[in-house]
Amino acid sequence: MASKFQSGVDDRHVDNTWRLLKKAIVDILNKNNSGLSFEELYRNAYTMVLHKYGEKLYDGLKEAVNAHLVELIRPEVLKAVDTNFLSKLIEFWNDHTVAM
């Protein structure tokens, strides 16, 4: 993972850093975060904000979480409507709060 931005950050470097962060976000949401360096992820996110790319980071996070909820969680909740809806909803909420 790239952890340092050069002065005069170019868009390609920002895009590469965002792709690494997005992959990590997806891994975290899927409970597959054992190989991640949270220090490095934090440093990359902090540096993006420091170099005025906070909006890109925020919008990307929002899109990644929304995609996870719509594509993976929503279908599971809908399957549970007639059986164990509340327990599934609580399970997914607990997973979400841990991931965030």
Secondary structure, 3 states (H helix, E strand, C coil): CCCCCCCCCCHHHHHHHHHHHHHHHHHHHCCCCCCCCHHHHHHHHHHHHHCCCHHHHHHHHHHHHHHHHHHHHHHHHHHCCCCCHHHHHHHHHHHHHHHC
